[in-house]
């Protein structure tokens, strides 16, 4: 239904409430023109945020960054 109206659902997961400015920036990164936001407060998120819209996801959490760092280290050692 949202797609018919030209909007897209953006789910944001963070440890705390996210500012409107941050929401807007995440929607721009996901290339969503008319976002409809839903927030998930997850205390297991140490820091940062994760945003998802459809098939696209941006993981800017501390855990996500550490996982990418680990993958880079493992791949460069091979």
C-alpha distance (Angstrom), angle and dihedral (degrees) to the residues before:
residue distance angle dihedral
X1 . . .
X2 3.81 . .
X3 3.81 91.1 .
X4 3.82 89.8 54.3
X5 3.81 88.5 57.4
X6 3.81 92.1 47.4
X7 3.80 93.0 -106.6
X8 3.78 132.1 117.1
X9 3.79 133.6 -154.2
X10 3.81 114.0 -115.3
X11 3.79 115.6 -168.0
X12 3.79 114.5 -159.8
X13 3.80 120.9 -165.1
X14 3.80 119.4 -165.3
X15 3.80 141.4 140.5
X16 3.82 91.0 -112.2
X17 3.79 139.1 20.1
X18 3.82 112.6 -67.1
X19 3.82 123.2 -132.3
X20 3.80 121.4 -113.5
X21 3.81 89.6 -116.2
X22 3.81 91.1 56.0
X23 3.81 90.9 47.3
X24 3.80 90.6 52.4
X25 3.81 92.1 48.5
X26 3.81 91.7 49.9
X27 3.82 91.0 49.6
X28 3.81 89.3 51.9
X29 3.82 91.0 50.4
X30 3.81 89.0 51.1
X31 3.82 89.1 47.2
X32 3.82 92.8 -122.4
X33 3.81 112.9 154.0
X34 3.83 102.0 -168.7
X35 3.81 106.3 22.1
X36 3.77 125.3 -167.8
X37 3.80 105.9 -159.1
X38 3.76 130.8 -147.2
X39 3.78 120.3 -179.7
X40 3.77 128.0 -149.1
X41 3.79 115.0 -163.9
X42 3.80 106.5 -150.7
X43 3.83 116.4 177.4
X44 3.82 89.8 -162.1
X45 3.82 88.5 70.5
X46 3.80 101.1 94.6
X47 3.79 94.5 -166.0
X48 3.77 141.7 -25.4
X49 3.79 128.9 35.9
X50 3.78 140.8 -90.1
X51 3.80 121.4 -148.4
X52 3.79 128.2 -169.6
X53 3.77 132.9 -175.3
X54 3.78 118.1 171.8
X55 3.80 108.2 -51.2
X56 3.83 94.2 -15.4
X57 3.79 123.2 92.3
X58 3.79 134.8 176.2
X59 3.80 115.6 -162.5
X60 3.79 111.2 -165.7
X61 3.79 94.6 156.7
X62 3.79 122.4 124.9
X63 3.82 89.4 -115.1
X64 3.82 91.3 51.6
X65 3.79 92.4 49.9
X66 3.81 92.2 48.0
X67 3.82 90.7 49.5
X68 3.82 91.2 51.6
X69 3.81 90.0 47.5
X70 3.81 90.6 50.6
X71 3.82 91.4 49.0
X72 3.81 91.1 50.0
X73 3.81 91.7 50.3
X74 3.81 92.9 48.1
X75 3.81 93.2 46.3
X76 3.81 94.4 47.1
X77 3.81 90.9 50.8
X78 3.81 93.0 57.5
